[in-house]
Structures are given as structure tokens and as C-alpha cells.
Amino acid sequence: MASDDNNTIKNKKHWQTLEFNDNFENTTSNYKLLELSEDLLKEINIEQQNLNIFIKGSKNDEAVFCSSNKTFTMKLVECSNSILLIPDLEQNTIYNQNNQNNQNNHQNNHQNNKKIESIQFNHYELIQIKPKLENLKNLLKPFKIDDSNDDNNNKSQALTFEQLSKFVQCSDFELKTALLEIGAREIKGHWYVFDEQLLNELLEMIVATIIEQDQSFDNVDSSKLAQSLNEYPIDCIEWCLDIYSTNRDNLTLCWSLDFKKIAIAKAIQLLSLTNKWPFEEFERAWRESLPQIVVIQHDWLKGLAIFEDQHNIKFINYFPVATLPTDPRQRFSKLFDAKSKWTKKEIEPYLLEIIGNSKIDQVLAKFTRMSNSKSGESIYTSRF
């Protein structure tokens, strides 16, 4: 019997009393709950010494949660049960007859009291999204390098990486990647984008000089270019080559130029001149703007321009995907503002960036209505 009594005492659960914090009404709004995936929680635990997580967004933005390398939208989800936040709550504590502290707690009720700091009825679910980079170029646009003297720009106006990170809704890793992709460069701690007019002018001069010097487009020597283009700083020449190359040999300082990048740059330059081009006229001007060695491909215009037929004449309009919002609903609204009817082949380049190829049919079903043309091709119109 003694043995049974001892087992009963040892297995008796320790009890606790809950009561509201004296300042409960003022403290309950101080807490927000986030539901984290195992991978994100592991990442945060690993980075505890140099934790790099932020919630970003202005008054007009939807807030996003940023880890060191990913961006998440924050969706408010109601909980099926109320959640009590209680500091130092003891869980699965077993009453032990030999534990003097537990004996004292059992005899003294108020020592077992636990304060409820907050009651939560919802939490934020984090859903990974593409980085929101729509305003990145606009932030860099005023801070340009001219062709003669870097000091002509007011360095105090140019933004540092830390300042850019505050304004752009994405992780630091995604921001660094985006800066490189748009050809931005850090100079003395501040980030700049190449002046568009200067870049177009310099590219044209570089291409002409390569042909004049009989250099290979696959092995362009920047020092030789600099000898003929002495009105441009060597740093600007090499920056331009970096933007329009596929490969750079750091030992020989030679570049392999990318005809696709050059052709796209020329197409953008031409499309920016007017709202609408007859396509045959545009195509002729496009070919004439490029070295004869370049064979243009119409696929290079995907995500840059849209086409429409008027009175049996095909027109091309500048409509770059980079200017569109990343939110799917907002993007579809812009797409149908620009064009009321789309084929899947036409609309696909404007969706891949935000949803991935595997989800296109699902998203089209959600945001569009599908019908068939006389030829049997699927045509998509706005659902809203």
C-alpha cells in the first residue's frame, strides 16, 4: 500500500493558478503572433547572433516579412480558439514529494499564480512571395554617374545599401541580386544606376569601335577601347561592358558581349521613342541599329512589348513587365487595361515572373474568363 501511495503522489500533476495581469488592457495589444515554417524557424535560430529579419511597408503598402534571403506576405488568420500568452508557464511539471519547492508552492497559493499578459484571437501566416522591386529603379534614377566626373553628383543624395533596404520590400539578398541584374553599381558606399542616355550613347560608341578596331565581340579588350574612347572614363567603359556581356575574364580584362542584351537595349530605346510603331517599320529600324552579325529574334521582345492589329496593320507597343505590380490581382488589372483580349502565348511572359510556370493555368482560371476564337485558340478576358 505504501508503494501505491508513493506512486500516486509522484504522478500527481503540479497545479497553477492563472490571473490577468494588472495592466492587461494596456499590454494585450503589444503582441502579434507569427506562424513560421520549420525551415524559417531553423534559419532564425541559426542567425540569432546576427538576426536579420524585418517587417517592411509604408502606410500605402501591404506589409511584408523579410528574412535574410526571402520575402513573405503576412496574411491575418483567425484562430479557432483564444490563445493566452503567459510568461514562465510550467508545463508537464510533476509533483514530487521530495521537491521542497513544490511543497511550498502547494501550501502557498499565490506563489503558483501566473499572469496572463495577452489574449490573441488571430495570428499572421507567412506566405513566400517574389520580392517587390517596382520602385527600385526610381530610387536609383536621380543618382547617376556622368561621363566626366563622379564628383558632379551629390554623394549625400545617393542612397546607401542600408537606405535602399528600408525603402524596398524584399530581403537583403534579393535586393543585392536585383541591383546586379539592373546593372547598378556601388561607388564609395553609395549605389548608382548608369545614366540611360549616356549608356545608350556609350554602347553605340563601343560597338562601332569594336568593328573599327576589328576586335572580336567574344573577346573585347577594354584597354584598346579606352585608347579610342578617351573622352569616356575607363570605369564607365568597363561598367557598360559588364552590363552587356555574358562573361568577363578578370585576368585579361576582356569581355564576351551578349547580342541578345544589346538587341533588347536597342529595342527598348526605339520603343521608348513613340507609343506605337507599325511593326514592319519598327523591325526595320531595329535591324539597322544593330551590327550585321546580329540575327534578331522576335522572342527577345517577350515581356517588353505587346502587339495589336488595326485595319490589317500590325502595331507594337512598349509594355515592359518590369513596370507592373507583383500582386497578381493588380497585375491582371494592368494587363487588361492595356489589352482586353490575350492569348496564352501573349500573356504568359507577364505571369512567369510572379507565379511560376506550373501555376499559370490555375491563376488564369482565377483571374480570367476563357473563350475560343474561330480558329480554336484560347482567348482570355478579365473576370472582373
FENGIZI-V358219 format. One record per residue. PHI is phi in whole degrees, 0 to 359 (none if undefined). BURIAL is 1 if it has 16 or more other C-alpha atoms within 10 Angstrom, else 0. Layout:
PHI:BURIAL ; PHI:BURIAL
This chain:
none:0 ; 300:0 ; 297:0 ; 296:0 ; 297:0 ; 297:0 ; 296:0 ; 297:0 ; 293:0 ; 295:0 ; 268:0 ; 287:0 ; 284:0 ; 290:1 ; 251:1 ; 223:1 ; 252:0 ; 255:0 ; 212:0 ; 286:0 ; 301:1 ; 301:0 ; 253:0 ; 303:0 ; 297:0 ; 273:0 ; 264:0 ; 295:1 ; 274:0 ; 281:0 ; 240:0 ; 228:0 ; 258:0 ; 242:1 ; 264:0 ; 253:0 ; 289:0 ; 299:0 ; 295:0 ; 291:0 ; 296:0 ; 297:0 ; 297:0 ; 294:1 ; 295:0 ; 293:0 ; 265:0 ; 303:0 ; 289:0 ; 231:0 ; 294:0 ; 230:0 ; 234:1 ; 217:1 ; 249:1 ; 240:1 ; 151:1 ; 274:0 ; 298:0 ; 266:0 ; 255:0 ; 280:0 ; 297:1 ; 233:1 ; 257:1 ; 240:1 ; 269:1 ; 291:1 ; 220:1 ; 221:1 ; 236:1 ; 228:1 ; 278:1 ; 249:1 ; 257:0 ; 282:0 ; 237:0 ; 284:0 ; 271:0 ; 288:0 ; 231:0 ; 291:0 ; 248:0 ; 265:0 ; 259:0 ; 229:1 ; 294:0 ; 62:0 ; 290:0 ; 272:0 ; 242:0 ; 57:0 ; 277:0 ; 264:1 ; 292:1 ; 239:1 ; 298:0 ; 272:0 ; 268:0 ; 297:0 ; 296:0 ; 293:1 ; 296:0 ; 296:0 ; 297:1 ; 295:1 ; 275:0 ; 238:0 ; 300:0 ; 291:0 ; 288:0 ; 269:1 ; 292:1 ; 242:1 ; 273:1 ; 275:1 ; 278:1 ; 198:1 ; 243:1 ; 246:1 ; 249:0 ; 205:1 ; 210:1 ; 262:1 ; 264:1 ; 262:1 ; 238:0 ; 294:0 ; 227:1 ; 289:1 ; 298:1 ; 268:1 ; 247:1 ; 304:0 ; 264:0 ; 297:1 ; 296:1 ; 294:0 ; 291:1 ; 274:1 ; 304:0 ; 288:0 ; 248:1 ; 246:1 ; 261:1 ; 271:1 ; 273:1 ; 238:0 ; 208:0 ; 303:0 ; 287:0 ; 296:0 ; 277:0 ; 280:0 ; 299:1 ; 292:0 ; 272:0 ; 289:1 ; 266:1 ; 278:1 ; 298:1 ; 297:0 ; 290:0 ; 299:1 ; 299:1 ; 288:0 ; 267:0 ; 257:1 ; 275:1 ; 196:1 ; 286:1 ; 297:1 ; 297:0 ; 294:1 ; 293:1 ; 299:0 ; 298:0 ; 294:1 ; 299:1 ; 291:0 ; 294:0 ; 268:0 ; 80:0 ; 285:1 ; 217:1 ; 269:0 ; 230:0 ; 52:0 ; 85:0 ; 238:1 ; 257:1 ; 229:1 ; 245:1 ; 296:1 ; 304:1 ; 298:0 ; 295:0 ; 295:1 ; 297:1 ; 297:1 ; 296:0 ; 292:1 ; 300:1 ; 299:0 ; 293:0 ; 295:1 ; 299:1 ; 296:0 ; 290:1 ; 301:1 ; 294:0 ; 296:0 ; 276:0 ; 58:0 ; 278:0 ; 275:0 ; 294:1 ; 272:0 ; 209:1 ; 272:1 ; 267:1 ; 293:1 ; 293:0 ; 293:0 ; 299:1 ; 297:1 ; 296:0 ; 271:0 ; 252:1 ; 289:0 ; 279:0 ; 250:1 ; 300:1 ; 301:1 ; 298:0 ; 292:1 ; 299:1 ; 290:1 ; 296:1 ; 299:1 ; 297:1 ; 301:1 ; 294:1 ; 250:1 ; 244:1 ; 257:0 ; 206:0 ; 227:1 ; 266:0 ; 291:0 ; 282:0 ; 264:0 ; 53:0 ; 241:1 ; 241:1 ; 251:1 ; 285:1 ; 256:1 ; 297:1 ; 296:1 ; 298:0 ; 294:1 ; 295:1 ; 296:1 ; 300:1 ; 293:1 ; 298:1 ; 299:1 ; 300:0 ; 289:1 ; 295:1 ; 286:0 ; 286:0 ; 209:0 ; 291:0 ; 214:1 ; 242:1 ; 298:1 ; 299:1 ; 299:0 ; 294:0 ; 298:1 ; 299:1 ; 295:0 ; 294:0 ; 295:1 ; 298:1 ; 292:0 ; 278:0 ; 247:1 ; 301:0 ; 300:0 ; 291:0 ; 277:0 ; 256:0 ; 289:1 ; 232:0 ; 295:0 ; 299:0 ; 293:0 ; 270:1 ; 297:1 ; 79:1 ; 249:1 ; 212:1 ; 240:1 ; 242:1 ; 210:0 ; 255:0 ; 226:0 ; 54:0 ; 66:0 ; 244:0 ; 273:0 ; 245:1 ; 236:1 ; 239:1 ; 287:1 ; 210:1 ; 285:0 ; 298:1 ; 296:0 ; 269:0 ; 270:1 ; 293:1 ; 276:1 ; 292:0 ; 304:0 ; 297:0 ; 294:0 ; 295:1 ; 298:1 ; 300:1 ; 293:0 ; 298:1 ; 280:1 ; 293:0 ; 282:0 ; 204:0 ; 282:0 ; 229:1 ; 227:1 ; 271:0 ; 297:0 ; 297:0 ; 287:0 ; 277:1 ; 305:1 ; 298:1 ; 271:1 ; 244:1 ; 305:0 ; 299:0 ; 255:1 ; 233:1 ; 81:0 ; 298:0 ; 291:0 ; 252:0 ; 301:1 ; 297:0 ; 296:0 ; 290:0 ; 299:1 ; 295:0 ; 282:0 ; 251:1 ; 227:1 ; 248:0 ; 252:1 ; 221:0 ; 247:0 ; 283:0 ; 299:0 ; 277:0 ; 93:0 ; 283:0 ; 286:0 ; 240:1 ; 247:1 ; 235:1 ; 290:1 ; 277:0 ; 247:0
